[in-house]
Amino acid sequence: MTDAAPPEQPRNPLHGLTLEAIVTALADHYGWEGLGERIPVRCFNVDPSVGSSLRFLRKTPWAREKVESLYLFMLREERRAGRG
C-alpha cells in the first residue's frame, strides 16, 4: 500500500478544527471572563486575546487538553439545548 492516508477519525468533532477556531468559539460562547473561570490560566484572565492564548496553548499540552475538553462539553450543551 503506497498511500499514506491520514487515519480515519469517524465522529471526532475536533477533526479538521484549528486551535484558533476552538478558542474563538469558546470565547464567543463563554466570554473571556467565563473562559478564565472555567480554565484558570493567565492567557484567559490577564489581557486575553486569541493570539496570546494560542501561543500559550501550543506550548502547554495540559492546558490545550482542558480547552479541547471544554469545547466538547460546550458542543454537548448546545446539542441538548437544541433538543429541549
A tleap script that builds the chain and sets N, CA, C and O, in Angstrom:
source leaprc.protein.ff14SB
mol = sequence {
  NMET THR ASP ALA ALA PRO PRO GLU GLN PRO
  ARG ASN PRO LEU HIE GLY LEU THR LEU GLU
  ALA ILE VAL THR ALA LEU ALA ASP HIE TYR
  GLY TRP GLU GLY LEU GLY GLU ARG ILE PRO
  VAL ARG CYS PHE ASN VAL ASP PRO SER VAL
  GLY SER SER LEU ARG PHE LEU ARG LYS THR
  PRO TRP ALA ARG GLU LYS VAL GLU SER LEU
  TYR LEU PHE MET LEU ARG GLU GLU ARG ARG
  ALA GLY ARG CGLY
}
set mol.1.N position { 0.845 -1.179 0.000 }
set mol.1.CA position { 0.000 0.000 0.000 }
set mol.1.C position { 0.890 1.242 0.000 }
set mol.1.O position { 1.642 1.456 0.950 }
set mol.2.N position { 0.817 2.045 -1.029 }
set mol.2.CA position { 1.676 3.211 -1.144 }
set mol.2.C position { 1.013 4.486 -0.639 }
set mol.2.O position { 1.693 5.481 -0.387 }
set mol.3.N position { -0.288 4.463 -0.492 }
set mol.3.CA position { -0.989 5.645 0.021 }
set mol.3.C position { -0.713 5.812 1.508 }
set mol.3.O position { -0.842 4.860 2.278 }
set mol.4.N position { -0.341 6.995 1.903 }
set mol.4.CA position { -0.154 7.296 3.321 }
set mol.4.C position { -1.302 8.195 3.754 }
set mol.4.O position { -1.098 9.347 4.138 }
set mol.5.N position { -2.490 7.661 3.687 }
set mol.5.CA position { -3.687 8.433 4.034 }
set mol.5.C position { -3.735 8.658 5.540 }
set mol.5.O position { -3.347 7.785 6.316 }
set mol.6.N position { -4.215 9.836 5.952 }
set mol.6.CA position { -4.339 10.070 7.389 }
set mol.6.C position { -5.356 9.107 7.983 }
set mol.6.O position { -6.293 8.692 7.300 }
set mol.7.N position { -5.179 8.751 9.244 }
set mol.7.CA position { -6.112 7.807 9.855 }
set mol.7.C position { -7.527 8.380 9.884 }
set mol.7.O position { -7.724 9.580 10.075 }
set mol.8.N position { -8.486 7.516 9.696 }
set mol.8.CA position { -9.888 7.938 9.752 }
set mol.8.C position { -10.231 8.345 11.179 }
set mol.8.O position { -9.763 7.733 12.139 }
set mol.9.N position { -11.037 9.363 11.305 }
set mol.9.CA position { -11.475 9.806 12.613 }
set mol.9.C position { -12.984 9.979 12.590 }
set mol.9.O position { -13.497 11.097 12.654 }
set mol.10.N position { -13.689 8.854 12.498 }
set mol.10.CA position { -15.140 8.972 12.430 }
set mol.10.C position { -15.707 9.581 13.699 }
set mol.10.O position { -15.342 9.200 14.811 }
set mol.11.N position { -16.592 10.517 13.512 }
set mol.11.CA position { -17.331 11.135 14.615 }
set mol.11.C position { -16.470 11.909 15.608 }
set mol.11.O position { -16.900 12.151 16.735 }
set mol.12.N position { -15.272 12.299 15.212 }
set mol.12.CA position { -14.431 13.116 16.084 }
set mol.12.C position { -14.769 14.579 15.809 }
set mol.12.O position { -14.415 15.099 14.750 }
set mol.13.N position { -15.452 15.259 16.748 }
set mol.13.CA position { -15.867 16.642 16.498 }
set mol.13.C position { -14.704 17.630 16.418 }
set mol.13.O position { -14.887 18.753 15.949 }
set mol.14.N position { -13.514 17.234 16.867 }
set mol.14.CA position { -12.353 18.120 16.781 }
set mol.14.C position { -11.609 17.962 15.459 }
set mol.14.O position { -10.773 18.798 15.115 }
set mol.15.N position { -11.905 16.902 14.720 }
set mol.15.CA position { -11.189 16.629 13.474 }
set mol.15.C position { -11.400 17.773 12.480 }
set mol.15.O position { -12.530 18.153 12.171 }
set mol.16.N position { -10.291 18.303 11.994 }
set mol.16.CA position { -10.362 19.364 10.998 }
set mol.16.C position { -10.491 20.766 11.576 }
set mol.16.O position { -10.450 21.746 10.832 }
set mol.17.N position { -10.647 20.877 12.890 }
set mol.17.CA position { -10.762 22.197 13.516 }
set mol.17.C position { -9.386 22.695 13.927 }
set mol.17.O position { -8.545 21.924 14.388 }
set mol.18.N position { -9.171 23.980 13.755 }
set mol.18.CA position { -7.920 24.563 14.229 }
set mol.18.C position { -8.086 24.953 15.689 }
set mol.18.O position { -9.202 25.144 16.172 }
set mol.19.N position { -6.968 25.068 16.380 }
set mol.19.CA position { -6.999 25.527 17.766 }
set mol.19.C position { -7.582 26.943 17.826 }
set mol.19.O position { -8.291 27.290 18.771 }
set mol.20.N position { -7.280 27.744 16.826 }
set mol.20.CA position { -7.818 29.104 16.771 }
set mol.20.C position { -9.345 29.089 16.710 }
set mol.20.O position { -10.001 29.879 17.388 }
set mol.21.N position { -9.908 28.198 15.902 }
set mol.21.CA position { -11.370 28.102 15.803 }
set mol.21.C position { -11.983 27.679 17.136 }
set mol.21.O position { -13.045 28.169 17.520 }
set mol.22.N position { -11.313 26.771 17.839 }
set mol.22.CA position { -11.814 26.300 19.134 }
set mol.22.C position { -11.785 27.421 20.157 }
set mol.22.O position { -12.776 27.654 20.849 }
set mol.23.N position { -10.656 28.123 20.264 }
set mol.23.CA position { -10.527 29.219 21.236 }
set mol.23.C position { -11.534 30.323 20.920 }
set mol.23.O position { -12.165 30.864 21.828 }
set mol.24.N position { -11.686 30.657 19.649 }
set mol.24.CA position { -12.629 31.699 19.248 }
set mol.24.C position { -14.062 31.305 19.606 }
set mol.24.O position { -14.823 32.127 20.115 }
set mol.25.N position { -14.427 30.061 19.343 }
set mol.25.CA position { -15.781 29.598 19.669 }
set mol.25.C position { -16.034 29.638 21.172 }
set mol.25.O position { -17.113 30.032 21.614 }
set mol.26.N position { -15.046 29.233 21.952 }
set mol.26.CA position { -15.203 29.254 23.412 }
set mol.26.C position { -15.311 30.684 23.936 }
set mol.26.O position { -16.139 30.969 24.801 }
set mol.27.N position { -14.477 31.580 23.414 }
set mol.27.CA position { -14.526 32.981 23.854 }
set mol.27.C position { -15.858 33.613 23.463 }
set mol.27.O position { -16.407 34.409 24.226 }
set mol.28.N position { -16.383 33.273 22.293 }
set mol.28.CA position { -17.688 33.794 21.872 }
set mol.28.C position { -18.804 33.252 22.757 }
set mol.28.O position { -19.742 33.972 23.098 }
set mol.29.N position { -18.695 31.987 23.123 }
set mol.29.CA position { -19.762 31.331 23.896 }
set mol.29.C position { -19.741 31.753 25.370 }
set mol.29.O position { -20.774 32.133 25.921 }
set mol.30.N position { -18.576 31.687 26.000 }
set mol.30.CA position { -18.464 31.945 27.438 }
set mol.30.C position { -17.994 33.357 27.777 }
set mol.30.O position { -18.192 33.826 28.897 }
set mol.31.N position { -17.372 34.035 26.811 }
set mol.31.CA position { -16.696 35.298 27.097 }
set mol.31.C position { -15.342 34.988 27.728 }
set mol.31.O position { -15.141 33.896 28.258 }
set mol.32.N position { -14.422 35.933 27.673 }
set mol.32.CA position { -13.084 35.688 28.240 }
set mol.32.C position { -13.172 35.445 29.737 }
set mol.32.O position { -12.476 34.585 30.277 }
set mol.33.N position { -14.042 36.218 30.413 }
set mol.33.CA position { -14.159 36.055 31.869 }
set mol.33.C position { -14.664 34.657 32.214 }
set mol.33.O position { -14.115 33.999 33.097 }
set mol.34.N position { -15.702 34.205 31.522 }
set mol.34.CA position { -16.234 32.870 31.766 }
set mol.34.C position { -15.236 31.780 31.419 }
set mol.34.O position { -15.165 30.754 32.096 }
set mol.35.N position { -14.469 32.005 30.368 }
set mol.35.CA position { -13.445 31.048 29.973 }
set mol.35.C position { -12.357 30.977 31.040 }
set mol.35.O position { -11.877 29.894 31.376 }
set mol.36.N position { -11.972 32.132 31.567 }
set mol.36.CA position { -10.966 32.177 32.630 }
set mol.36.C position { -11.442 31.554 33.928 }
set mol.36.O position { -10.635 31.032 34.698 }
set mol.37.N position { -12.751 31.600 34.183 }
set mol.37.CA position { -13.291 30.937 35.373 }
set mol.37.C position { -13.249 29.422 35.206 }
set mol.37.O position { -12.967 28.697 36.160 }
set mol.38.N position { -13.525 28.951 34.013 }
set mol.38.CA position { -13.566 27.507 33.758 }
set mol.38.C position { -12.179 26.893 33.624 }
set mol.38.O position { -11.946 25.761 34.046 }
set mol.39.N position { -11.262 27.653 33.030 }
set mol.39.CA position { -9.872 27.202 32.883 }
set mol.39.C position { -8.992 28.360 33.373 }
set mol.39.O position { -8.661 29.262 32.604 }
set mol.40.N position { -8.618 28.326 34.653 }
set mol.40.CA position { -7.905 29.472 35.235 }
set mol.40.C position { -6.432 29.546 34.833 }
set mol.40.O position { -5.546 29.156 35.593 }
set mol.41.N position { -6.194 30.046 33.639 }
set mol.41.CA position { -4.826 30.275 33.175 }
set mol.41.C position { -4.688 31.753 32.811 }
set mol.41.O position { -5.654 32.405 32.416 }
set mol.42.N position { -3.498 32.249 32.949 }
set mol.42.CA position { -3.222 33.676 32.764 }
set mol.42.C position { -3.677 34.214 31.403 }
set mol.42.O position { -4.182 35.333 31.318 }
set mol.43.N position { -3.501 33.426 30.344 }
set mol.43.CA position { -3.825 33.922 28.994 }
set mol.43.C position { -5.321 34.205 28.831 }
set mol.43.O position { -5.708 34.933 27.918 }
set mol.44.N position { -6.166 33.645 29.696 }
set mol.44.CA position { -7.603 33.923 29.636 }
set mol.44.C position { -8.015 35.000 30.633 }
set mol.44.O position { -9.087 35.590 30.499 }
set mol.45.N position { -7.172 35.261 31.631 }
set mol.45.CA position { -7.555 36.176 32.708 }
set mol.45.C position { -6.864 37.533 32.678 }
set mol.45.O position { -7.401 38.505 33.210 }
set mol.46.N position { -5.693 37.619 32.071 }
set mol.46.CA position { -4.945 38.878 32.049 }
set mol.46.C position { -4.766 39.320 30.610 }
set mol.46.O position { -4.025 38.688 29.856 }
set mol.47.N position { -5.439 40.405 30.214 }
set mol.47.CA position { -5.357 40.947 28.863 }
set mol.47.C position { -5.529 39.848 27.812 }
set mol.47.O position { -4.643 39.646 26.981 }
set mol.48.N position { -6.663 39.134 27.842 }
set mol.48.CA position { -6.838 37.982 26.957 }
set mol.48.C position { -6.989 38.355 25.488 }
set mol.48.O position { -7.575 39.381 25.142 }
set mol.49.N position { -6.454 37.508 24.651 }
set mol.49.CA position { -6.636 37.627 23.203 }
set mol.49.C position { -6.469 36.244 22.605 }
set mol.49.O position { -5.901 35.351 23.232 }
set mol.50.N position { -6.962 36.073 21.398 }
set mol.50.CA position { -6.818 34.786 20.721 }
set mol.50.C position { -5.329 34.500 20.495 }
set mol.50.O position { -4.871 33.378 20.711 }
set mol.51.N position { -4.586 35.503 20.065 }
set mol.51.CA position { -3.163 35.310 19.780 }
set mol.51.C position { -2.364 34.866 20.991 }
set mol.51.O position { -1.593 33.910 20.904 }
set mol.52.N position { -2.534 35.545 22.123 }
set mol.52.CA position { -1.777 35.157 23.319 }
set mol.52.C position { -2.205 33.775 23.801 }
set mol.52.O position { -1.382 32.998 24.286 }
set mol.53.N position { -3.481 33.475 23.669 }
set mol.53.CA position { -3.977 32.159 24.076 }
set mol.53.C position { -3.371 31.059 23.214 }
set mol.53.O position { -2.956 30.018 23.725 }
set mol.54.N position { -3.321 31.296 21.899 }
set mol.54.CA position { -2.748 30.289 21.004 }
set mol.54.C position { -1.277 30.041 21.315 }
set mol.54.O position { -0.830 28.894 21.324 }
set mol.55.N position { -0.521 31.108 21.568 }
set mol.55.CA position { 0.906 30.942 21.891 }
set mol.55.C position { 1.071 30.077 23.140 }
set mol.55.O position { 1.919 29.185 23.171 }
set mol.56.N position { 0.264 30.339 24.164 }
set mol.56.CA position { 0.352 29.575 25.406 }
set mol.56.C position { -0.096 28.127 25.192 }
set mol.56.O position { 0.593 27.193 25.602 }
set mol.57.N position { -1.233 27.948 24.559 }
set mol.57.CA position { -1.805 26.600 24.419 }
set mol.57.C position { -0.948 25.692 23.547 }
set mol.57.O position { -0.901 24.483 23.774 }
set mol.58.N position { -0.275 26.257 22.558 }
set mol.58.CA position { 0.581 25.437 21.693 }
set mol.58.C position { 1.797 24.911 22.445 }
set mol.58.O position { 2.370 23.891 22.062 }
set mol.59.N position { 2.198 25.602 23.517 }
set mol.59.CA position { 3.359 25.176 24.311 }
set mol.59.C position { 2.959 24.386 25.553 }
set mol.59.O position { 3.827 23.871 26.258 }
set mol.60.N position { 1.667 24.283 25.830 }
set mol.60.CA position { 1.220 23.729 27.113 }
set mol.60.C position { 0.165 22.646 26.877 }
set mol.60.O position { -1.032 22.936 26.856 }
set mol.61.N position { 0.608 21.407 26.701 }
set mol.61.CA position { -0.329 20.333 26.361 }
set mol.61.C position { -1.482 20.150 27.353 }
set mol.61.O position { -2.614 19.912 26.932 }
set mol.62.N position { -1.217 20.256 28.660 }
set mol.62.CA position { -2.297 20.036 29.631 }
set mol.62.C position { -3.381 21.101 29.490 }
set mol.62.O position { -4.564 20.801 29.647 }
set mol.63.N position { -2.992 22.331 29.199 }
set mol.63.CA position { -3.984 23.395 29.042 }
set mol.63.C position { -4.758 23.213 27.742 }
set mol.63.O position { -5.962 23.462 27.691 }
set mol.64.N position { -4.076 22.784 26.708 }
set mol.64.CA position { -4.757 22.534 25.436 }
set mol.64.C position { -5.805 21.431 25.598 }
set mol.64.O position { -6.902 21.527 25.049 }
set mol.65.N position { -5.464 20.385 26.351 }
set mol.65.CA position { -6.423 19.306 26.601 }
set mol.65.C position { -7.660 19.835 27.324 }
set mol.65.O position { -8.782 19.438 27.011 }
set mol.66.N position { -7.454 20.732 28.291 }
set mol.66.CA position { -8.589 21.309 29.008 }
set mol.66.C position { -9.468 22.137 28.069 }
set mol.66.O position { -10.695 22.087 28.153 }
set mol.67.N position { -8.839 22.890 27.183 }
set mol.67.CA position { -9.585 23.706 26.218 }
set mol.67.C position { -10.390 22.805 25.277 }
set mol.67.O position { -11.561 23.071 25.007 }
set mol.68.N position { -9.759 21.746 24.782 }
set mol.68.CA position { -10.469 20.829 23.889 }
set mol.68.C position { -11.624 20.138 24.613 }
set mol.68.O position { -12.693 19.952 24.033 }
set mol.69.N position { -11.416 19.758 25.872 }
set mol.69.CA position { -12.487 19.131 26.654 }
set mol.69.C position { -13.639 20.095 26.886 }
set mol.69.O position { -14.805 19.713 26.784 }
set mol.70.N position { -13.314 21.342 27.198 }
set mol.70.CA position { -14.368 22.337 27.406 }
set mol.70.C position { -15.140 22.576 26.105 }
set mol.70.O position { -16.356 22.767 26.131 }
set mol.71.N position { -14.443 22.566 24.980 }
set mol.71.CA position { -15.109 22.733 23.686 }
set mol.71.C position { -16.097 21.593 23.437 }
set mol.71.O position { -17.221 21.829 22.995 }
set mol.72.N position { -15.680 20.369 23.719 }
set mol.72.CA position { -16.571 19.219 23.542 }
set mol.72.C position { -17.772 19.322 24.482 }
set mol.72.O position { -18.896 19.001 24.094 }
set mol.73.N position { -17.536 19.768 25.712 }
set mol.73.CA position { -18.630 19.973 26.670 }
set mol.73.C position { -19.607 21.018 26.138 }
set mol.73.O position { -20.821 20.837 26.229 }
set mol.74.N position { -19.081 22.110 25.584 }
set mol.74.CA position { -19.925 23.165 25.030 }
set mol.74.C position { -20.788 22.610 23.883 }
set mol.74.O position { -21.972 22.932 23.781 }
set mol.75.N position { -20.192 21.781 23.030 }
set mol.75.CA position { -20.959 21.191 21.933 }
set mol.75.C position { -22.097 20.318 22.469 }
set mol.75.O position { -23.211 20.356 21.946 }
set mol.76.N position { -21.813 19.534 23.512 }
set mol.76.CA position { -22.861 18.693 24.105 }
set mol.76.C position { -23.970 19.544 24.700 }
set mol.76.O position { -25.151 19.232 24.541 }
set mol.77.N position { -23.592 20.625 25.390 }
set mol.77.CA position { -24.592 21.544 25.963 }
set mol.77.C position { -25.482 22.128 24.864 }
set mol.77.O position { -26.704 22.180 25.004 }
set mol.78.N position { -24.859 22.562 23.780 }
set mol.78.CA position { -25.621 23.161 22.678 }
set mol.78.C position { -26.559 22.142 22.036 }
set mol.78.O position { -27.691 22.465 21.676 }
set mol.79.N position { -26.071 20.902 21.896 }
set mol.79.CA position { -26.912 19.854 21.323 }
set mol.79.C position { -28.122 19.588 22.201 }
set mol.79.O position { -29.238 19.442 21.700 }
set mol.80.N position { -27.904 19.522 23.524 }
set mol.80.CA position { -29.021 19.297 24.457 }
set mol.80.C position { -30.017 20.459 24.417 }
set mol.80.O position { -31.229 20.248 24.423 }
set mol.81.N position { -29.501 21.663 24.376 }
set mol.81.CA position { -30.368 22.849 24.346 }
set mol.81.C position { -31.194 22.873 23.070 }
set mol.81.O position { -32.347 23.305 23.083 }
set mol.82.N position { -30.619 22.418 21.983 }
set mol.82.CA position { -31.333 22.385 20.712 }
set mol.82.C position { -32.456 21.365 20.681 }
set mol.82.O position { -33.432 21.528 19.949 }
set mol.83.N position { -32.318 20.322 21.468 }
set mol.83.CA position { -33.349 19.279 21.502 }
set mol.83.C position { -34.468 19.595 22.468 }
set mol.83.O position { -35.588 19.106 22.316 }
set mol.84.N position { -34.158 20.433 23.487 }
set mol.84.CA position { -35.120 20.716 24.549 }
set mol.84.C position { -36.270 21.472 24.064 }
set mol.84.O position { -37.171 21.790 24.840 }
savepdb mol mol.pdb
quit
